[in-house]
Amino acid sequence: MEEKDLLEEENELIPVAMQIILHAGNGRTKAQEAIKCAKAQDFEAARSALKEAKDNIVLAHRSQTAVIQNEAAGKSYQPCLLFTHAQDHLMTITSEVNMTRDLVDMYELVLQK
């Protein structure tokens, strides 16, 4: 395969990677907002921010899933470090959003006692 062909295939994953990073990052921002709202004892706003965080994670996951489905159907991609980074970014932030949900729940429980 020529170098030009390799770059064209690799570049195909870059816009997908950027979408994953963008949406996952927005999810992290909303999770951080949820914690601030919980600290201010505004649990309705915290839950709203958590929903937005989860919605952003879903958007990021859909971008990733399209590539995975294409590969499963036989399409080949050249390795792309940015795409690998995006997947790691998504996995980490998904965990953060899940932990944030639990933190907000626990904070609310503590305040009720």
Biotite code that builds the C-alpha atoms (Angstrom):
import biotite.structure as struc

atoms = struc.array([
    struc.Atom([0.000, 0.000, 0.000], chain_id="A", res_id=1, res_name="MET", atom_name="CA", element="C"),
    struc.Atom([1.356, 3.423, -0.883], chain_id="A", res_id=2, res_name="GLU", atom_name="CA", element="C"),
    struc.Atom([1.953, 6.062, 1.784], chain_id="A", res_id=3, res_name="GLU", atom_name="CA", element="C"),
    struc.Atom([-0.757, 8.303, 0.278], chain_id="A", res_id=4, res_name="LYS", atom_name="CA", element="C"),
    struc.Atom([-3.332, 5.475, 0.523], chain_id="A", res_id=5, res_name="ASP", atom_name="CA", element="C"),
    struc.Atom([-2.325, 4.783, 4.121], chain_id="A", res_id=6, res_name="LEU", atom_name="CA", element="C"),
    struc.Atom([-2.855, 8.421, 5.101], chain_id="A", res_id=7, res_name="LEU", atom_name="CA", element="C"),
    struc.Atom([-6.239, 8.582, 3.398], chain_id="A", res_id=8, res_name="GLU", atom_name="CA", element="C"),
    struc.Atom([-7.471, 5.508, 5.298], chain_id="A", res_id=9, res_name="GLU", atom_name="CA", element="C"),
    struc.Atom([-6.095, 6.761, 8.583], chain_id="A", res_id=10, res_name="GLU", atom_name="CA", element="C"),
    struc.Atom([-7.686, 10.160, 8.070], chain_id="A", res_id=11, res_name="ASN", atom_name="CA", element="C"),
    struc.Atom([-11.052, 8.449, 7.735], chain_id="A", res_id=12, res_name="GLU", atom_name="CA", element="C"),
    struc.Atom([-10.995, 7.749, 11.482], chain_id="A", res_id=13, res_name="LEU", atom_name="CA", element="C"),
    struc.Atom([-9.865, 11.214, 12.548], chain_id="A", res_id=14, res_name="ILE", atom_name="CA", element="C"),
    struc.Atom([-13.270, 12.946, 12.230], chain_id="A", res_id=15, res_name="PRO", atom_name="CA", element="C"),
    struc.Atom([-14.882, 10.057, 14.107], chain_id="A", res_id=16, res_name="VAL", atom_name="CA", element="C"),
    struc.Atom([-12.240, 10.292, 16.820], chain_id="A", res_id=17, res_name="ALA", atom_name="CA", element="C"),
    struc.Atom([-12.844, 14.015, 17.166], chain_id="A", res_id=18, res_name="MET", atom_name="CA", element="C"),
    struc.Atom([-16.606, 13.458, 17.526], chain_id="A", res_id=19, res_name="GLN", atom_name="CA", element="C"),
    struc.Atom([-15.976, 10.889, 20.259], chain_id="A", res_id=20, res_name="ILE", atom_name="CA", element="C"),
    struc.Atom([-13.588, 13.228, 22.086], chain_id="A", res_id=21, res_name="ILE", atom_name="CA", element="C"),
    struc.Atom([-15.958, 16.192, 21.737], chain_id="A", res_id=22, res_name="LEU", atom_name="CA", element="C"),
    struc.Atom([-19.069, 14.417, 23.004], chain_id="A", res_id=23, res_name="HIS", atom_name="CA", element="C"),
    struc.Atom([-17.257, 12.560, 25.774], chain_id="A", res_id=24, res_name="ALA", atom_name="CA", element="C"),
    struc.Atom([-15.641, 15.814, 26.898], chain_id="A", res_id=25, res_name="GLY", atom_name="CA", element="C"),
    struc.Atom([-19.047, 17.489, 26.981], chain_id="A", res_id=26, res_name="ASN", atom_name="CA", element="C"),
    struc.Atom([-20.242, 14.563, 29.102], chain_id="A", res_id=27, res_name="GLY", atom_name="CA", element="C"),
    struc.Atom([-17.395, 15.140, 31.562], chain_id="A", res_id=28, res_name="ARG", atom_name="CA", element="C"),
    struc.Atom([-18.233, 18.846, 31.783], chain_id="A", res_id=29, res_name="THR", atom_name="CA", element="C"),
    struc.Atom([-21.874, 18.046, 32.559], chain_id="A", res_id=30, res_name="LYS", atom_name="CA", element="C"),
    struc.Atom([-20.835, 15.488, 35.193], chain_id="A", res_id=31, res_name="ALA", atom_name="CA", element="C"),
    struc.Atom([-18.684, 18.131, 36.884], chain_id="A", res_id=32, res_name="GLN", atom_name="CA", element="C"),
    struc.Atom([-21.658, 20.503, 36.750], chain_id="A", res_id=33, res_name="GLU", atom_name="CA", element="C"),
    struc.Atom([-23.802, 17.824, 38.423], chain_id="A", res_id=34, res_name="ALA", atom_name="CA", element="C"),
    struc.Atom([-21.374, 17.600, 41.333], chain_id="A", res_id=35, res_name="ILE", atom_name="CA", element="C"),
    struc.Atom([-21.432, 21.386, 41.788], chain_id="A", res_id=36, res_name="LYS", atom_name="CA", element="C"),
    struc.Atom([-25.228, 21.335, 41.781], chain_id="A", res_id=37, res_name="CYS", atom_name="CA", element="C"),
    struc.Atom([-25.297, 18.513, 44.337], chain_id="A", res_id=38, res_name="ALA", atom_name="CA", element="C"),
    struc.Atom([-22.916, 20.442, 46.605], chain_id="A", res_id=39, res_name="LYS", atom_name="CA", element="C"),
    struc.Atom([-25.350, 23.363, 46.374], chain_id="A", res_id=40, res_name="ALA", atom_name="CA", element="C"),
    struc.Atom([-28.118, 20.872, 47.291], chain_id="A", res_id=41, res_name="GLN", atom_name="CA", element="C"),
    struc.Atom([-29.877, 21.447, 43.959], chain_id="A", res_id=42, res_name="ASP", atom_name="CA", element="C"),
    struc.Atom([-30.529, 17.804, 43.147], chain_id="A", res_id=43, res_name="PHE", atom_name="CA", element="C"),
    struc.Atom([-33.000, 18.543, 40.375], chain_id="A", res_id=44, res_name="GLU", atom_name="CA", element="C"),
    struc.Atom([-30.317, 20.491, 38.493], chain_id="A", res_id=45, res_name="ALA", atom_name="CA", element="C"),
    struc.Atom([-27.765, 17.768, 39.315], chain_id="A", res_id=46, res_name="ALA", atom_name="CA", element="C"),
    struc.Atom([-30.015, 15.102, 37.776], chain_id="A", res_id=47, res_name="ARG", atom_name="CA", element="C"),
    struc.Atom([-30.605, 17.280, 34.726], chain_id="A", res_id=48, res_name="SER", atom_name="CA", element="C"),
    struc.Atom([-26.862, 17.738, 34.243], chain_id="A", res_id=49, res_name="ALA", atom_name="CA", element="C"),
    struc.Atom([-26.349, 13.980, 34.662], chain_id="A", res_id=50, res_name="LEU", atom_name="CA", element="C"),
    struc.Atom([-28.947, 13.301, 31.977], chain_id="A", res_id=51, res_name="LYS", atom_name="CA", element="C"),
    struc.Atom([-27.117, 15.662, 29.627], chain_id="A", res_id=52, res_name="GLU", atom_name="CA", element="C"),
    struc.Atom([-23.841, 13.937, 30.509], chain_id="A", res_id=53, res_name="ALA", atom_name="CA", element="C"),
    struc.Atom([-25.320, 10.542, 29.671], chain_id="A", res_id=54, res_name="LYS", atom_name="CA", element="C"),
    struc.Atom([-26.835, 11.876, 26.432], chain_id="A", res_id=55, res_name="ASP", atom_name="CA", element="C"),
    struc.Atom([-23.376, 13.075, 25.369], chain_id="A", res_id=56, res_name="ASN", atom_name="CA", element="C"),
    struc.Atom([-21.854, 9.699, 26.225], chain_id="A", res_id=57, res_name="ILE", atom_name="CA", element="C"),
    struc.Atom([-24.476, 8.045, 24.022], chain_id="A", res_id=58, res_name="VAL", atom_name="CA", element="C"),
    struc.Atom([-23.562, 10.343, 21.107], chain_id="A", res_id=59, res_name="LEU", atom_name="CA", element="C"),
    struc.Atom([-19.876, 9.528, 21.544], chain_id="A", res_id=60, res_name="ALA", atom_name="CA", element="C"),
    struc.Atom([-20.617, 5.832, 21.779], chain_id="A", res_id=61, res_name="HIS", atom_name="CA", element="C"),
    struc.Atom([-22.670, 5.897, 18.578], chain_id="A", res_id=62, res_name="ARG", atom_name="CA", element="C"),
    struc.Atom([-19.716, 7.343, 16.676], chain_id="A", res_id=63, res_name="SER", atom_name="CA", element="C"),
    struc.Atom([-17.455, 4.600, 17.980], chain_id="A", res_id=64, res_name="GLN", atom_name="CA", element="C"),
    struc.Atom([-20.033, 1.881, 17.311], chain_id="A", res_id=65, res_name="THR", atom_name="CA", element="C"),
    struc.Atom([-20.326, 2.827, 13.640], chain_id="A", res_id=66, res_name="ALA", atom_name="CA", element="C"),
    struc.Atom([-16.619, 2.135, 13.145], chain_id="A", res_id=67, res_name="VAL", atom_name="CA", element="C"),
    struc.Atom([-16.797, -1.133, 15.086], chain_id="A", res_id=68, res_name="ILE", atom_name="CA", element="C"),
    struc.Atom([-19.799, -2.297, 13.056], chain_id="A", res_id=69, res_name="GLN", atom_name="CA", element="C"),
    struc.Atom([-18.007, -1.437, 9.814], chain_id="A", res_id=70, res_name="ASN", atom_name="CA", element="C"),
    struc.Atom([-14.990, -3.457, 10.900], chain_id="A", res_id=71, res_name="GLU", atom_name="CA", element="C"),
    struc.Atom([-17.207, -6.383, 11.864], chain_id="A", res_id=72, res_name="ALA", atom_name="CA", element="C"),
    struc.Atom([-18.713, -6.216, 8.369], chain_id="A", res_id=73, res_name="ALA", atom_name="CA", element="C"),
    struc.Atom([-15.251, -6.524, 6.817], chain_id="A", res_id=74, res_name="GLY", atom_name="CA", element="C"),
    struc.Atom([-14.072, -2.950, 6.379], chain_id="A", res_id=75, res_name="LYS", atom_name="CA", element="C"),
    struc.Atom([-10.420, -2.432, 7.267], chain_id="A", res_id=76, res_name="SER", atom_name="CA", element="C"),
    struc.Atom([-8.930, 0.629, 8.883], chain_id="A", res_id=77, res_name="TYR", atom_name="CA", element="C"),
    struc.Atom([-5.301, 1.479, 9.392], chain_id="A", res_id=78, res_name="GLN", atom_name="CA", element="C"),
    struc.Atom([-4.332, 1.908, 13.041], chain_id="A", res_id=79, res_name="PRO", atom_name="CA", element="C"),
    struc.Atom([-4.967, 5.455, 14.244], chain_id="A", res_id=80, res_name="CYS", atom_name="CA", element="C"),
    struc.Atom([-3.531, 6.653, 17.538], chain_id="A", res_id=81, res_name="LEU", atom_name="CA", element="C"),
    struc.Atom([-6.101, 9.448, 17.784], chain_id="A", res_id=82, res_name="LEU", atom_name="CA", element="C"),
    struc.Atom([-8.969, 6.936, 17.478], chain_id="A", res_id=83, res_name="PHE", atom_name="CA", element="C"),
    struc.Atom([-7.382, 4.779, 20.184], chain_id="A", res_id=84, res_name="THR", atom_name="CA", element="C"),
    struc.Atom([-7.070, 7.867, 22.381], chain_id="A", res_id=85, res_name="HIS", atom_name="CA", element="C"),
    struc.Atom([-10.718, 8.733, 21.706], chain_id="A", res_id=86, res_name="ALA", atom_name="CA", element="C"),
    struc.Atom([-11.854, 5.265, 22.780], chain_id="A", res_id=87, res_name="GLN", atom_name="CA", element="C"),
    struc.Atom([-9.810, 5.531, 25.975], chain_id="A", res_id=88, res_name="ASP", atom_name="CA", element="C"),
    struc.Atom([-11.218, 9.011, 26.574], chain_id="A", res_id=89, res_name="HIS", atom_name="CA", element="C"),
    struc.Atom([-14.771, 7.698, 26.175], chain_id="A", res_id=90, res_name="LEU", atom_name="CA", element="C"),
    struc.Atom([-14.210, 4.719, 28.466], chain_id="A", res_id=91, res_name="MET", atom_name="CA", element="C"),
    struc.Atom([-12.712, 6.899, 31.202], chain_id="A", res_id=92, res_name="THR", atom_name="CA", element="C"),
    struc.Atom([-15.429, 9.532, 31.038], chain_id="A", res_id=93, res_name="ILE", atom_name="CA", element="C"),
    struc.Atom([-18.189, 6.926, 30.951], chain_id="A", res_id=94, res_name="THR", atom_name="CA", element="C"),
    struc.Atom([-16.830, 5.660, 34.270], chain_id="A", res_id=95, res_name="SER", atom_name="CA", element="C"),
    struc.Atom([-16.659, 9.213, 35.607], chain_id="A", res_id=96, res_name="GLU", atom_name="CA", element="C"),
    struc.Atom([-20.288, 9.870, 34.682], chain_id="A", res_id=97, res_name="VAL", atom_name="CA", element="C"),
    struc.Atom([-21.381, 6.625, 36.345], chain_id="A", res_id=98, res_name="ASN", atom_name="CA", element="C"),
    struc.Atom([-19.411, 7.445, 39.492], chain_id="A", res_id=99, res_name="MET", atom_name="CA", element="C"),
    struc.Atom([-20.808, 10.972, 39.517], chain_id="A", res_id=100, res_name="THR", atom_name="CA", element="C"),
    struc.Atom([-24.342, 9.587, 39.442], chain_id="A", res_id=101, res_name="ARG", atom_name="CA", element="C"),
    struc.Atom([-23.501, 7.465, 42.481], chain_id="A", res_id=102, res_name="ASP", atom_name="CA", element="C"),
    struc.Atom([-21.862, 10.408, 44.268], chain_id="A", res_id=103, res_name="LEU", atom_name="CA", element="C"),
    struc.Atom([-24.915, 12.601, 43.736], chain_id="A", res_id=104, res_name="VAL", atom_name="CA", element="C"),
    struc.Atom([-27.166, 9.810, 45.052], chain_id="A", res_id=105, res_name="ASP", atom_name="CA", element="C"),
    struc.Atom([-24.984, 9.309, 48.120], chain_id="A", res_id=106, res_name="MET", atom_name="CA", element="C"),
    struc.Atom([-24.719, 13.023, 48.806], chain_id="A", res_id=107, res_name="TYR", atom_name="CA", element="C"),
    struc.Atom([-28.485, 13.288, 48.719], chain_id="A", res_id=108, res_name="GLU", atom_name="CA", element="C"),
    struc.Atom([-28.822, 10.324, 51.101], chain_id="A", res_id=109, res_name="LEU", atom_name="CA", element="C"),
    struc.Atom([-26.356, 11.859, 53.568], chain_id="A", res_id=110, res_name="VAL", atom_name="CA", element="C"),
    struc.Atom([-28.248, 15.148, 53.589], chain_id="A", res_id=111, res_name="LEU", atom_name="CA", element="C"),
    struc.Atom([-31.556, 13.384, 54.271], chain_id="A", res_id=112, res_name="GLN", atom_name="CA", element="C"),
    struc.Atom([-30.260, 11.953, 57.572], chain_id="A", res_id=113, res_name="LYS", atom_name="CA", element="C"),
])
